[in-house]
Amino acid sequence: MDSLRQTVSDACRVLAAHGVVSGILGHVSARVDGGLLVRTRGPREKGLRHTTPEDIRLVDLDGRGDLGEWTVPNELPIHTEVLRARPEVGAVVHAHPPALLVCGLKGLPLRPVYGAFDIPGMRLAAAGIPVYPRSVLIRRRELAQEMLEAMAGKPVCLLRGHGVTVTGETVAEAVVRTLALETLARVTLQVGTDVPEVPAADQVELPDLGAGFFNETQWRALVADLGA
């Protein structure tokens, strides 16, 4: 439990270091038996860039736990409803990445416009990025269930005028996917919609090299950079 708490704390700081979250907005969670570890707001809140393991608290899927002076995120239902509905999900990231926000507001589709540059990002785009159209604070289970319907079983969902929800089997996978999506959004804003997609014949030459390479190795590098 202590190791996973440290991982969730590191995830918050990695996302902040890469500009995917800023200030006090955004949160990361990881599934545990009987509930989840989630980034909460503490009595000495300094924002996600300064998250500590103490800020990662254990709650059940109704948000109950030994919180002390900490409070759960207003949008905890994003995490709890995803974890209720999708047993394959082990971690959830909710963030407000600026490039993804702009793409959503402009209605720019996130397409597989590059390949070997970032294979996981290309594969996410090729599978389609669903959009939840309501720019609301998802603080009720009913709204989170609406988001899940829009998500349609995909690992990610763009929340128009709001941010993004990203899932993974592990915290590492959810974080790497979030960074890949924001990179794709930044490229999309630069090149526009006229760039052709990677042809299907080329996409088959870009295999999934496995979670050990794409997620865990990249995760270790991201965490190492925090201390550099």
N, C-alpha and C positions, 0 to 999 in steps of 0.2 A: 504493500500500500504506500509506503514512504517513497519507493522508487517511482511509482506511477504518479504520485503527487508532484514529485520533482519534474517528471516529464511534462505534465500539464503546465506547470509553472514555466518551464523552458519554452514550451510552445507559444505561450503568450508573449514572451520576450522576443522570440524569433520573429513572430508576426509583426510586432511593433518595430523591430530593427529593419524590417523590409518595407515599412510604410503601409502595411495592409490593415493595421489598426492604429489608431492614434488616441492619445488621451486616455479616457476611462471607458471608451465604448468598444464592445466586443468581448467574447468569452469563448473558452474552450472547455470541453468536458470529455471524460473517459468513462466507459461502462465498468462497473464493478458488481459483484454479487449483491443483489438487493437494491441497487441504485446507481449513483454516479458520483464521481469526483468532478467538481465544477469550479471554475474561477469565480469567486464571489468578491463583493466589495467590502473592504475591511475598514476598521476604525481609523487607520492612518493611510488611506487611499492615496497612491501616487501615480496611478495609471498602469496600463498593461506592460509598458517597458520596464517597470520596476516590480513586477509580480514576484512574490516569494512563495515557497511551498505552504506557508502559513495561510495564504489567501485561497488555497485550494481546499474546499470543504466537502465532506461527504454528506449527501442527502439522498432520500428515496425519490421515487418517481413522482411523488406528490410535493416534493420540495421540502420535506421535513427532515430535520437533522439537528445535531448539536452544534449550532452556529455561533453561539456566544454573541460577540459584537458584530459578526459578519452578516451580510444580507445577500440572498441569492439574486441573480440578475432578474430584471423585470421580464425579460424574454426567456426565462427558464423553460417555458413550454416548447420552444424550438428544440431543445435538447431532449426533454422527457418524452415528447410525442414521437420523435424520430426513434428513440430507443425502445419505446413501447411497440411501435409498429414494425420495426425492421431489426430482427435479431442478428442479422449479419453485420450490423454497424457496431463498432467498438468505440468510436470517437466522433465528436461533432465540433466543428468550428463555425462560429457565427462572427462575421467581420463586416467592416464597411470600407472595402477597398475603393480608392477614388477612381481608378480607371474603369473598373467594373460598373461603378455608379454611373459614370458618364455614358458608357456604352448602352446601359439599360435605358437611360433617359432619352438617348438619341435613337433607340431602336436598332442599334447596330448589331447584327448577328455575330456571334463568336464562331468563326469557321476554321476548319483545319487548313490555314494558309501556309504553315511551315511544317517540316517533318522532323528530320534528325536533330534540328536545333533543340527541340523539346518533345520527345516522343510521347510521354504521358499527357502533356497538354494537347498535342495533336489528337490523341485517341479520345480524350474527353470531348473535344470539339466535334470530331467525326461522329460521335454517338449522339450529339445534340445537347445543347444546354437549355434546360427548361426555364421558364420565367414565371414567377409569381407576380401578378400585376398590381397588387395592392401595396401602397406605400404606407403601411400601418405598423404600429408597435405590436409585435406578436406576443402579447402577454396573456392570452387566453388559449385554452386547449383547442377551442373551436377554430381559432385563426391558424394555429399550428397545423391542425388537420387539413385546413384548406391549402396550406403551403405544401403539405405532403401529397395531396391530390395533384397539385401542379407539378410536383417533383417527379411523379409517375415512376417511382422506383429507381431513378437515376441517382448517382452519387453526389450530384451538386444541384443547386437551384439558385438562379439569380433572382434577387428580390428587388423589383423595379423601384427606384427612388429610395432605396434603403440600404441594401448590402448583398450578402451572399450567405447561404448555408452550404457547408461542405461536410461530407461524411467520409469515414475511412474505417477499415478494419482495425487500424491502430491510430494513435495520435500522430505518429510520423506520417502515415499516408494522408491523413486529413490535412495536415499542415502543408505537405509538398503539393497536394492538389490545389490548395488555396493559392499558393505562390504561383503555380503554373497557370491558373486562371487569370490572375492579375497580370502576369506577363503577356498572356494572349490578348487581354484587353488593351494593354499599352500599345502593343504592336498594331492592333486593329485601329486604334485611334490615329496612329501615324500613317498607315497605308490606306485606310479607307476600305471601301467595299469592292473596288475594281480588281483587286489582286485575285488571280485564280486560286482555287483550292488545290491541294496536293492530289494528283490523280490517284484513282483507286489502285492502279498497278504499282504505284510507288508506295502507297500506304501499306501494302502487304509486305514490303521490304523493310518495314519499320516495326519489328516484333516487340512484344512485351518481354523485356529482359528480366522480369521478376521483381518482387517487392524488395528483395535483399539489395539489389543494385539501385533501383529507382527511388525507393523510400528510405531504407535503413542507412545506406551509405550517405545519401544526401542529407538525411537527418543528422547524422553524426557531424558532418561538415558544418551544417547550420548552427548546431549547438556549440561547436568548437569556435566558430566565428564570434560568438557572444563574448568569449573570454579573450579574444585577440586584441 
